[in-house]
């Protein structure tokens, strides 16, 4: 893109079991199918700004703040597991969009998107997962601390200490961890994230939402039941694209070899110079891959 767009306008949506803040990037094509974007742990709808711009010719984009993140309050039932977050996203699609969507998810959002696509295949026309947080056999050096943060009592103390840092330091630390080349992210995007973080610092539920979501996610990693993530992947009916970053410090890109074993119609791409959030670092490459593998989906409507 030659010029950066501003963050997409934000609206509040009131649903039966939750309230959600969503950002809308209207399509340039009349009647375009909707796309829903789900962010990662500690992130928000802002992380999708540039990819939403890149795909406006094909889809009508809606980026959701998951419950307890961005500008969305926690869900009323307090369920911030991937399945709980997916339930709120399902309500948004059913009540506001009323048609199957192209679904995108990054990290935690990828785990949420998987829950949604497997449990409600009627609502998803295609699935794109970017560094999805799915169970793996080994931890990386950058995520080994997450199980420690999830321990009750310890997590609360660590999170409280973390929030003593300035918003700018927290945002820059996250960017340095998640991106292979932090300098690739424009200063405008960094400043937008810092401003949002400062605007959320007065909210009493921010740390609790992070911990509840992290604990809910990690529970899926040890689940041995029929709804464990890789079993859910086998139930996904739509065509799926999974994007990994070869320099991702949080999600091991070696997990890419499992995709075509578990997704019935799966495509996988590993970006050699990308980290954990390819939609921020290389939105053009993600958009190009989506067009190549999934962009020709035939529109359909809910029965």
N, C-alpha and C positions, 0 to 999 in steps of 0.2 A: 504494500500500500504506500502511496506517495505521501499521504497525510493521515495522521492519527485521528480517529473519531473520538468524540467525547463518550463517557459512559452512557449506555442506553438509558432512557427514562425508566424510572422505577415506579411501580404501582403496588398497592396492597390488595390482596385477594383474601376474602373471608370464606372459609370452607367449613364443612360440618365439624371436623375434629381439629382444625388448626388454622392459623392465619399465616399467609405467605407473602413475602416481598418478591416480586419478579421484575425482571428487566426485559423490555420488548424491543427487538430489532425488526421492524416491519420489512417484509420481503419486497423486492423490486419486481416480483412477478405476481400479478393478480391471481388469486386462488392457489397460491403455493401451499404445499403441506406444511404443517407445523413441525418445528424441532424443539426439543426440550433439553436443556443443558444443566447437568448436576455437578457441582464443584467438589473439591476435596476437603479433608479435615482441616479446620481452621481457616478455610478460604471463604469465598463468597461468589456471587454472580459476576463480580468484576473480572474474574479470571478468564471469562469467555468473551470479553469485549471484541477482540480483534478477529477471532474465528467467526463470531456472529456476523461481523462486517463482511468477511470473505465469502460467506455462504448466503448472503442476502439475495443473490440472483436465483437461488434454488429453494430456499425454505423461509418460513416465517418464524423467526427465532424467539424463544422464551427461555431466559436464564433464571433459574430458581435459587433463592437463598434457602437452604435447608433449615429446618427448625432449630433455633438457637444460634444460627450463624447469620452473618450479614445483617439485614434489617428484619429478619423473621424471628418472632418469639418462639420459645420452645413449644412443641405440640402439647395439647391439653392433657394427653394421657402420659406424658413424660417418656414415651418410648422413642429413644434415639438410636436404636439398633439399625442396621441397614434395612431390615424389614419394616421397622417403624417409619423411617424416613421415606421408604418407598410407598407406604400407605398414604402419606400426605401428597406425594407426587401423583399417585393414582387419582386422588380426589381432584387435584388441579386439572389433570387431563380430562377426566370425566365431566367435571362441572364447567370448566372454562373453555376448553378446546374442542371437546366432543368429537374427536376423530383420532385415529391412530397417528403416532408421531415418529419422527426420526429421533432416537434417543441417544444422547451423548453423556458420558460420565468419566470423571477424572479421579483417580485414587479412591477415597471413600465414596465419591460419587459414582465410580465404576461399580463398586460393590452394591450400591443402592440400585443402580440401573439394571444390574444383573437380576436382583430380586424382582424388580418390576417386570422385566421382560419374560422371566420364567413363570411368574405367577399370573401375569395378565398379558398373554401373547396377543390378545385382541387389541391392545392399546399401542403396540409397537410395530412399526413397519420396517425399521432397521435399527441396529444397535452398534454404537461406536464407543469403545472403551479405551481410555488413554491412561497407561500405567495403572491398571485397576488393582485395588487392594484385595488380592485373592490369596488364599493360603499357599505358602511355599515351604520348602524343607529347611531353608536356612535363613537366618537374619543377616542383614548387611551391617556394616560398621556405622551407618547413619540412622538405622532404625532399631538397633539393639536396645536403646533406652526406652522405647515405647512400652514394653511389658512392665518396666519398673514404674513408669508414670501411672499405669493402670492399677497398680496396687492400692487398695483403699487406705486412706490416711497418708501414705507417702505421696500419692498423686496430688492430693489437695495441697500439701505443703509445697511441693515443687511448682505447681501452677501459681500459687500465691507469690512465690519468689520470682517467677518468670514475669508476672504482671507488674513487678516493681521496676522493670526496665521501661525506658521510654518507648513510645509507639514506633518511632522511627527505627530504633535498634531492633525491635521485634520483627518488623516487616523486612528490614534488610537481612536479618539473620535467616528468615524463612526463604527469601529469594536466593541467598547464597547456598542454602542447603538444597533447594529444589531445582535450580537451573544449572545446566552444565556450564553456561557462560552468562553470569549475572549481568555483564555489561551489555548483553543483547537486549535486555528489557529497557525500553525508553524511560527517561526520567519522569515523563508525564505519568506513566503507569505506576511507577514507584510512589510518586506523590499522591496519586489517587488512592492507593492502598493504605498509605499512612493516614490520610485524612479520614478514611472510613474507620480505621482502627481506633483513632482518637475519639471519633464520634460514638464508638461502642464502649469505651472504657468505663463509662458510668453505669453500664448495665450489670446488674448483680448476678445474672445467670451465665455470663460468658464462659468462665472457667468450668462451671458445672456442665455446660453443654458440650464442651470439648471432651471432658472426662467421660461423660455418659456415652458419647458417640464413639470414643476410642475403645472403651470397655465393650460396648456392643459389637464393634467390629472385630476385636480380638476374640470374642466368644465364638464367632463364626469360624475362626482359624482352628479351633479345637473341636468343632462340632463333628460328630461321627454319624449323625442322623441322615434321613433321606433328603433333608433340605440343606445339606451342607453345600457350600458354593460351587464346587466342581460338579456336583450332581445337578444343581440348578442349571449349570451351563448346558448340560445334556438335554434339558427341557426347553431351551430357547429355540423357537421355531423360525425366527427371521434371520436374514443374512447379517453377519456380524463382522466388524472390523476391529482389530485390537492393535493399538499402537504402543510400542515400548521405546524408551530412550536408552541407548547403549550406555550412556553415562549417568543413568538414574541411580542415585545413592540410596533410595528408599524402597523401590520395587525392583527386584532382581530381574533384569531382562531375559535371563535364562528360562524364566517361566514361559516365554514365548513358545517353546516346543510343545507345551500342553494344549495350546489353543485348538488346533485342528483335531486333537484327540477327543476333546470334550464338546466343542461347538459343532453342530451338524453341518453348518454352512459358514465356516469361519475363515477369515483372511487375517494375516498377521504381518505387521511391518515393524522393523526395528530401525529407528533413526540414529545414525552413528554419532551425531553431534548434539543430541538432545538429552535433557535430564528428566525430571519427574512431571513436568507440566508442559508437554509439547505444544498444547494449544496456545500457550503464552510465548514460548520460545521460538516455535516454528509454525505459526498458524497457517501460513501458505502451504507448507508441506502436508499438514493434516487435512486441510481443505482439498488439496489435490488428490490425496489418497481416498478421501470420502467420495469425491466425484468419480474416481476410477472404479472403485469397488461397489459403491452403494447408490450413487447419484441418479441412476436410471430407474429407481424403484417406481412402479406404477401406482399412481394415487388410488386410494380406496377410502371407504367411509365406514364408520361403525354401523353394525346392523341395527 
